Amino acid sequence: MRVEQFMAEAPACCTPEDDVEVAAEIMKRLDTGIVPVTQGLSQPSTLLGVITDRDLCLGVIAAGRERSSIRVGELMSTKLTVCRPSDTGEQVVAHMRRAQVRRLPVVNREFELLGMVSIGDIVRHKAVKSGKLGKTIAATCEPAKAEVAKAA
């Protein structure tokens, strides 16, 4: 099954210039932990990064910063793992496993955001065999190598 058959289309986005409160409000309203950051808000728009609930917690709360003075661009992740609409469910879970992520932006050749795909989408649409999915979920739950090194 191809990603375009089960991805969430036209996800809510924010721009690097937005206050982090805009991203947090989108997360709250849509019950999601990730918001794509695009060049503009028109669809489609070039994907520049993503901001996660973890980015907000570490970059605002844990850092003791005033949230109204922080822009999304300061905290967003720009090292991205993405997939294409023509990718198969198996290819997507392989990307997720390697990057240790549970959600991926779906982009076209011009790197314009078309949608988002999550492990939940894959499960709901039975896009891969359960054995591969179980291995991917286990891999995404492993501590990141950089975090392990810091703890030592």
C-alpha positions, 0 to 999 in steps of 0.5 A: 500500500502506498503512503498517498493512500493512508497519509493525513493530507493538508496538515495544520502548519506553522512558520518559523516566524510564528510564536511557539504558542501558535505551535502549542495551540495547534498541538492542543487543538488537534491532539498531536505532538508534531507540527510541520514548519513550512515556508508559508501557510498556503498549500502546498508550501516548502517544508522547512522543519518540524516542531514537537511537543518535546522541542517545546518542553525542552526549549521553553519550560526546561530552559526557563524561557518566556514563551512569548519571546520565542519563535518556532524557528529557534526550536524547530528540527531541521534534520528531517526524515521524510517520505514520498507519497509513492513510498510503500508502508514497508519503506515508511516503517524502515525510515521510521526505524532508522530515524527513531521517529513515529511520524513522518512528513510526506513531501513531493520532489520540490520538498513541498509538504503534502501530508503526514503519516504516523505509526497509527495510520499504518496500523489503521490501514494495515499497510505493513505486516505486524512483525515489521511494525512491532520491530519499528515500534521497539526501535523508536522507543530505544533511547537515542544514542546521543542521549545515552552518551550524555547520561554516561 
